[in-house]
Amino acid sequence: MNFYPQITQIFKRKSVKSVDKKLQLRSSPGFVWGFSLRLCVFAAIVFLLSSPAHVSQKQKPATPAPYGPPVTIARIKDKAISESSGLVASRQTPGAYWTHNDSGGGPFIYGLDSSGDSLGVFNVTAAQNRDWEDISIGPGPQSDKSYLYIGDIGDNGDARQDVVIYRVPEPALTTDTRKLTKKNPGTTEPAEAIRLRYPDGPHDAEALLVHPVTGHIYIVIKLVITDPAVYEAAPPFTPGKTITMTRIGTVHVPSIFGGVVTGGSVSPDGRRVALCDYFQGYELVLPAGSNDFNDIWKQKMVGFDLGKRKQGESIAYRSDGKALLATSEGRGTPLIQVERH
């Protein structure tokens, strides 16, 4: 298999994109050091994949994949969705999903159905899109409402002192909202800005997860080669106050490229976690006898095929928890589904 296109995506996200959108970091020692390190890692990966030892190495018996083959069930029709970087199933509207664009895409969320048709576009009031990377859903201040959590957590230069999670009540999607577009959007209720800080310095991240019952926020950072760390923030969240997260530990991603995690989701029953990178999907399952959700991060991660994605950065459980869906960046991106065995 030719891994070169996927490999270059890893470094495009960590170097080229950073240069294009954060030019002020070019002259900083941290940027220069990080860029040099990534080039060295890139060269090492290419050498490893092309070496005879790697080619001839026998594959170990794999754990059976928990999901069936990927099926493209639709293509997203709204051309304004050019960089689908996060995906989550609606709690209010059965069969509906929310997505958003990456940095530079404006503070908009896009509703769509499983046929790829638009259900409405909303401007998130009181929010900015510095580098939106993922979206999740969970409880909030009012028990009778579901809340969207939008992760402004991207940090290609590892320079942000804190990151922001915008929490906003999920808008209703109706026949009337179908006419809402990016040029003529609806508006959400004002978003709360939940400001979070890592206890050990800045990190780049693209995976935001919210527990469907407790509302705990989890961020899985993005690291090449090594295992990524998981950070947790527990409610209540006080607007205007920066919360220092707790480092839970690391998770082992069974990939030669390490923890290049680009998206995450928690199942509706709160007992499974799905992650993805540019290559495939992964799942962790909470042991049957455990009621401590954080035990899930200690479990073995099982990989599965998510199909052909140009630049896959999103994964979401279907509302019934029996399937996972994924998108990719680019206009007319496929909506891919894998069903659980």
HUMO-V604657 format. One record per pair of residues at least 4 apart in sequence whose ideal C-beta (glycine too) atoms are under 8 Angstrom apart, sorted by the first residue. I is the first residue (numbers start at 0). J is the second residue. Records with the same first field share a line. If there is no record, write none. Layout:
I = J ; J
This chain:
2 = 6 ; 48
3 = 7 ; 45
4 = 8
5 = 9 ; 277 ; 278
6 = 10 ; 41 ; 44 ; 45 ; 256
7 = 11
8 = 12 ; 277 ; 310
9 = 13 ; 41 ; 223 ; 256 ; 259 ; 277
10 = 14 ; 15 ; 37 ; 38 ; 41
11 = 15 ; 16
12 = 16 ; 155
13 = 17 ; 33 ; 37 ; 155 ; 203 ; 223
14 = 18 ; 34 ; 37 ; 38 ; 155
15 = 19
16 = 20 ; 155
17 = 21 ; 24 ; 30 ; 155 ; 156
18 = 22 ; 25
20 = 102 ; 103 ; 155
21 = 155 ; 156 ; 158
24 = 29 ; 30 ; 156 ; 158
25 = 30
26 = 30 ; 31
27 = 31 ; 156 ; 158
28 = 32
29 = 33 ; 156 ; 157 ; 158
30 = 34 ; 156
31 = 35
32 = 36
33 = 37 ; 156 ; 157
34 = 38
35 = 39
36 = 40
37 = 41 ; 223
38 = 42
39 = 43
40 = 44 ; 223 ; 224
41 = 45
42 = 46
43 = 47
44 = 48 ; 255 ; 256
45 = 49
46 = 50
47 = 53 ; 255
48 = 53 ; 255
49 = 53 ; 54
50 = 54
51 = 55
52 = 56
61 = 302
62 = 299 ; 301
63 = 340
64 = 301 ; 302 ; 303 ; 304 ; 340
65 = 282 ; 301 ; 303 ; 339 ; 340
66 = 280 ; 282 ; 303 ; 304 ; 322 ; 323 ; 337 ; 338 ; 339 ; 340
67 = 337 ; 338 ; 339 ; 340
68 = 304 ; 337
69 = 304 ; 305 ; 306 ; 325 ; 335 ; 336 ; 337
70 = 306 ; 335 ; 336 ; 337
71 = 306 ; 333 ; 334 ; 335 ; 336
72 = 113 ; 114 ; 324 ; 334 ; 335 ; 336
73 = 113 ; 114 ; 115 ; 333 ; 334
74 = 115 ; 331 ; 332 ; 333 ; 334
75 = 80 ; 83 ; 98 ; 111 ; 115 ; 326 ; 331 ; 332 ; 333 ; 334
76 = 115 ; 116 ; 117 ; 331
77 = 109 ; 111 ; 117 ; 120 ; 180
78 = 330 ; 331
79 = 100 ; 107 ; 109 ; 120 ; 180 ; 181
80 = 98 ; 100 ; 109 ; 111 ; 330 ; 332
81 = 100 ; 104 ; 328 ; 329 ; 330
82 = 100 ; 101 ; 104 ; 328 ; 329
83 = 98 ; 99 ; 100 ; 312 ; 313 ; 326 ; 327 ; 328 ; 332
84 = 98 ; 99 ; 100 ; 101 ; 131 ; 132 ; 133 ; 205 ; 262 ; 312 ; 313 ; 328
85 = 98 ; 99 ; 131 ; 132 ; 133 ; 134 ; 135 ; 149 ; 150 ; 207 ; 262 ; 312 ; 313
86 = 96 ; 97 ; 98 ; 134 ; 262 ; 264 ; 313 ; 314 ; 315 ; 324 ; 325 ; 326
87 = 96 ; 97 ; 98 ; 134 ; 135 ; 136 ; 147 ; 264 ; 315
88 = 95 ; 96 ; 136 ; 315 ; 316 ; 317 ; 318 ; 324
89 = 93 ; 94 ; 95 ; 96 ; 97 ; 110 ; 136 ; 145 ; 169 ; 172 ; 318
90 = 136 ; 145 ; 169 ; 318
91 = 95 ; 145 ; 169 ; 171 ; 172
92 = 110 ; 118 ; 171 ; 172
93 = 318
94 = 112 ; 113 ; 318
95 = 110 ; 111 ; 112 ; 118 ; 172
96 = 110 ; 111 ; 112 ; 113 ; 315 ; 324
97 = 108 ; 109 ; 110 ; 111 ; 134 ; 136 ; 147 ; 169
98 = 108 ; 109 ; 111 ; 134 ; 313 ; 326
99 = 104 ; 107 ; 108 ; 109 ; 128 ; 131 ; 134 ; 149
100 = 104 ; 105 ; 107 ; 128 ; 131
101 = 130 ; 131 ; 132 ; 153 ; 312 ; 328
102 = 128 ; 129 ; 130 ; 131 ; 153
103 = 128
104 = 128 ; 131
105 = 122 ; 128 ; 181
106 = 122 ; 123 ; 126 ; 127 ; 128
107 = 120 ; 121 ; 122 ; 123 ; 128 ; 181 ; 184
108 = 120 ; 121 ; 123 ; 134 ; 147 ; 149 ; 170 ; 187
109 = 117 ; 119 ; 120
110 = 117 ; 118 ; 119 ; 120 ; 121 ; 170 ; 172 ; 176
111 = 115 ; 116 ; 117 ; 118 ; 334
112 = 116 ; 118
113 = 324 ; 334 ; 336
115 = 334
116 = 177
117 = 177 ; 180
118 = 172 ; 176 ; 177
119 = 170 ; 172 ; 173 ; 176 ; 177 ; 178 ; 179 ; 185
120 = 179 ; 180 ; 181 ; 184 ; 185
121 = 170 ; 179 ; 184 ; 185 ; 186 ; 187
122 = 184 ; 185 ; 186 ; 187
123 = 149 ; 165 ; 167 ; 187 ; 190
124 = 167 ; 186 ; 187 ; 188 ; 189 ; 190
125 = 189 ; 190 ; 192
126 = 149 ; 151 ; 165 ; 167 ; 190 ; 192
127 = 151
128 = 151
129 = 151 ; 153 ; 163
130 = 151 ; 152 ; 153 ; 154 ; 155
131 = 149 ; 150 ; 151 ; 153
132 = 150 ; 151 ; 152 ; 153 ; 204 ; 205 ; 206 ; 207 ; 261 ; 312
133 = 149 ; 150 ; 152 ; 205 ; 206 ; 207 ; 262 ; 263 ; 312 ; 313
134 = 147 ; 148 ; 149 ; 150 ; 207
135 = 147 ; 148 ; 150 ; 207 ; 208 ; 209 ; 263 ; 264 ; 265
136 = 145 ; 146 ; 147 ; 148 ; 169 ; 209 ; 211
137 = 145 ; 146 ; 148 ; 209 ; 210 ; 211 ; 214
138 = 142 ; 145 ; 146 ; 211 ; 212 ; 213 ; 214
139 = 144 ; 145 ; 146 ; 166 ; 168 ; 214
141 = 168
144 = 168 ; 169
145 = 168 ; 169
146 = 166 ; 167 ; 168 ; 169
147 = 165 ; 166 ; 167 ; 168 ; 169
148 = 164 ; 165 ; 166 ; 207 ; 209 ; 216
149 = 164 ; 165 ; 166 ; 167 ; 190
150 = 162 ; 164 ; 204 ; 207 ; 218
151 = 162 ; 163 ; 164 ; 165
152 = 162 ; 163 ; 164 ; 204 ; 205 ; 207 ; 218
153 = 203 ; 204 ; 205
154 = 158 ; 159 ; 162 ; 201 ; 202 ; 203 ; 204
155 = 203
157 = 200 ; 201 ; 202 ; 203
158 = 201
159 = 201
160 = 196 ; 201
161 = 194 ; 195 ; 196 ; 241
162 = 194 ; 195 ; 196 ; 204 ; 218
163 = 192 ; 193 ; 194 ; 195
164 = 192 ; 193 ; 195 ; 207 ; 216
165 = 190 ; 191 ; 192 ; 193
166 = 190 ; 191 ; 193 ; 236
167 = 187 ; 188 ; 189 ; 190 ; 191
168 = 187 ; 188
170 = 176 ; 185 ; 187
171 = 176
172 = 176
173 = 177
176 = 185
178 = 183
179 = 183 ; 184 ; 185
180 = 184
191 = 236 ; 238
192 = 238 ; 239
193 = 216 ; 232 ; 236 ; 238 ; 242
194 = 239 ; 240 ; 241 ; 242
195 = 216 ; 218 ; 230 ; 232 ; 241 ; 242 ; 243 ; 244
196 = 241 ; 242 ; 243 ; 244
197 = 201 ; 202 ; 230 ; 243 ; 244 ; 246
198 = 230 ; 243 ; 244 ; 245 ; 246
199 = 246
202 = 220 ; 221 ; 228
203 = 220 ; 221
204 = 218 ; 219 ; 220 ; 221 ; 260
205 = 221 ; 260 ; 261 ; 262 ; 312
206 = 218 ; 219 ; 220 ; 221 ; 260 ; 261 ; 262 ; 263 ; 274
207 = 216 ; 217 ; 218 ; 263
208 = 216 ; 217 ; 218 ; 219 ; 263 ; 264 ; 265 ; 272
209 = 214 ; 215 ; 216 ; 217 ; 265
210 = 214 ; 215 ; 217 ; 265 ; 269 ; 292
211 = 265 ; 266 ; 267 ; 268 ; 269
212 = 269
213 = 233 ; 234 ; 269 ; 292
214 = 234
215 = 231 ; 232 ; 233 ; 234 ; 292
216 = 231 ; 232 ; 233 ; 244
217 = 229 ; 230 ; 231 ; 247 ; 263 ; 265
218 = 229 ; 230 ; 244
219 = 227 ; 228 ; 229 ; 230 ; 250 ; 258 ; 260 ; 263 ; 274
220 = 227 ; 228 ; 229 ; 230 ; 258 ; 260
221 = 227 ; 258 ; 259 ; 260 ; 261
222 = 226 ; 227 ; 228 ; 257 ; 258 ; 259
223 = 256 ; 257 ; 258 ; 259
224 = 256 ; 257
225 = 257 ; 258
226 = 249 ; 250 ; 251 ; 252 ; 257 ; 258
227 = 249 ; 250 ; 252 ; 257 ; 258 ; 260
228 = 246 ; 247 ; 248 ; 249
229 = 246 ; 247 ; 248 ; 249 ; 250 ; 296
230 = 244 ; 245 ; 246 ; 247
231 = 244 ; 245 ; 247 ; 293
232 = 236 ; 242 ; 244 ; 245
233 = 245
236 = 240 ; 242
237 = 242
247 = 293 ; 296
248 = 296 ; 297
249 = 258
250 = 258 ; 274 ; 283 ; 296 ; 300
251 = 299 ; 300
252 = 257 ; 258 ; 259 ; 260 ; 274 ; 276 ; 281 ; 300
253 = 281 ; 300 ; 301 ; 302
254 = 259 ; 276 ; 278 ; 279 ; 302
256 = 276 ; 278
258 = 276
259 = 276 ; 277
260 = 274 ; 275 ; 276
261 = 275 ; 276 ; 277 ; 311 ; 312 ; 313
262 = 274 ; 275 ; 311 ; 312 ; 313 ; 314 ; 325
263 = 272 ; 273 ; 274 ; 275 ; 314
264 = 272 ; 273 ; 314 ; 315 ; 316 ; 323
265 = 269 ; 271 ; 272 ; 273 ; 316
266 = 270 ; 271 ; 272 ; 273 ; 316 ; 320
267 = 316 ; 318 ; 319 ; 320
268 = 320
269 = 285 ; 292
270 = 284 ; 285 ; 295
271 = 282 ; 283 ; 284 ; 285 ; 295 ; 316 ; 320
272 = 282 ; 283 ; 295 ; 296
273 = 280 ; 281 ; 282 ; 314 ; 315 ; 316 ; 323
274 = 280 ; 281 ; 282 ; 283 ; 300 ; 314
275 = 279 ; 280 ; 281 ; 305 ; 311 ; 312 ; 313 ; 314 ; 325
276 = 281 ; 311
277 = 308 ; 310 ; 311 ; 312
278 = 311
279 = 302 ; 303 ; 304 ; 305
280 = 302 ; 303 ; 304 ; 305 ; 314 ; 323 ; 325 ; 337
281 = 300 ; 301 ; 302 ; 303
282 = 300 ; 301 ; 303
283 = 295 ; 296 ; 298 ; 299 ; 300 ; 301
284 = 295 ; 298
285 = 289 ; 292 ; 294 ; 295 ; 298
286 = 294 ; 298
289 = 294
294 = 298
303 = 337
304 = 337
305 = 311 ; 314 ; 323 ; 325 ; 335 ; 337
306 = 325 ; 333 ; 335 ; 337
307 = 333
308 = 325 ; 326 ; 327 ; 332 ; 333 ; 335
309 = 327 ; 328 ; 329 ; 332
310 = 327 ; 328 ; 329
311 = 325 ; 326 ; 327
312 = 326 ; 327 ; 328
313 = 325 ; 326 ; 327
314 = 323 ; 324 ; 325
315 = 323 ; 324 ; 325
316 = 320 ; 322 ; 323 ; 324
317 = 321 ; 322 ; 323 ; 324 ; 336
320 = 339
321 = 338 ; 339
322 = 336 ; 337 ; 338 ; 339
323 = 336 ; 337 ; 339
324 = 334 ; 335 ; 336
325 = 334 ; 335 ; 336 ; 337
326 = 332 ; 333 ; 334 ; 335
327 = 332 ; 333
328 = 332
